[in-house]
């Protein structure tokens, strides 16, 4: 009976290893599509293509959010509006969920200055 325990443990480890999904290609796709110089309207069009839930903040709101945020990944305001969003990527059979979160910051004339895109995984 003891010879089956190592085999069962090995099978369980292999099953769990198979559960970890490869990174989504969405982050590199977004970096390619949302390059500096893009207008707010063009950025919105791209976000809608990916079923993004997002909100557009005014320049004043972006500045205030940046000053109050303790997150190191937060991009500083650039004098224009900013967009925060989340794109659902998928779920796994264990109930885990993968999303891409994003922040876009624009210059005062409405041109994209920078973007931050992160894939996050969580359990439901």
N, C-alpha and C positions, 0 to 999 in steps of 0.2 A: 504494500500500500504506500509506503514512503517514496517509492520511485515515481508515483504519479504526481506528488506534490510539486516537485521541481518543474515537471512538464506543464502542470496547470498554471504555475506562476509565470513560466515563460510565455504561455499563450495569453495570459492576462496582460502582461507587459506589452506584447506585440499588438494586442487589440487596442490598448490605450495609445500606443505610439501611432497607430493608424488613424486615430481620431484627430490628431493635430493637423489641421489643414495648412496647406501652403499659403503664403501671403497672397492676397488678392492683387490682380494686375491693375486694380482701379486707382491706387495711389499714383503710380507712374503715369497712367493715362490722364489723370487730373492735372498733374504737374506739366504735362505736355500741352494740354488744352487751355489751361489757365495761366498763361505767361504774362509777365509785366507788360503794361501798355494796353491791355484789354479794357474795354468799357464795362461799366456796371451792367448795362443791358445785355451785352454779349456774355458776360459771366453768368448772369441769370439764365440765359438760354441754355448754356452748357449744364448748369446745375439741374434745370428741369429735365434735361435728357436722361439724367440718372435718378429721377424720382427723389430728389433731395428735399428734405424738410429744412428750411432755412429762414433766417430773419435778417433784414437789412437794418442796420443801426445808423443813426446820424453821426456826423463827425464829433459832436459833443458827447454823444453816448459812447462812441468808441474810445474817446479819450478817457472818460470816466471809468469805463470797464477796465481799460489798461492800467489805470492808476490803482484800482482796487483789487486787481487779480494777483494772486500769489503764484500762479502757474508760470513756470519758466518758459514753457512753449508758447505762451501768449505773445503774439506779434504786437509791437507798439503801433499806436495810431499814426497815420501819416497825413492827417489833416483833412481827410475825406471820409466818406462812409465806410462801413465795414460789413462783412457778411459772415455769419456763423451758421454752420449747417451740419447735417448728419445724413449719410446715405446708407441705407440698409444693404448689406452685402449678402448675408445668408445666415443659416442656422445649421447646427450639426445634430446628429441623432441623440446626443446626450443633453440637448436643450441649450447648448451654448449659442451665443449670437455674435456675429461679426458685423461691425459698422465702420464706416470711415467718417471721422469728424474733420471739419475744416474751418479755417478762418481765412478770409480774404480782406486785405486792407487796401484802400484806394487813396490816391492823392486828392487834393482839393478840386482838381478839374475832372475827377471821376475816372481816372486811369488806374488800373490795377498796379499796385506797387509791390506787393508780396503776397504769398499764400503759404499756409501751413496745412498739411494733410497728414492725418494719423489714422492707422487702422487700429481699432480696439476690439478686444474679445471679452465677452462677459457671460456669466451664467444667468439664466432668467430667474 
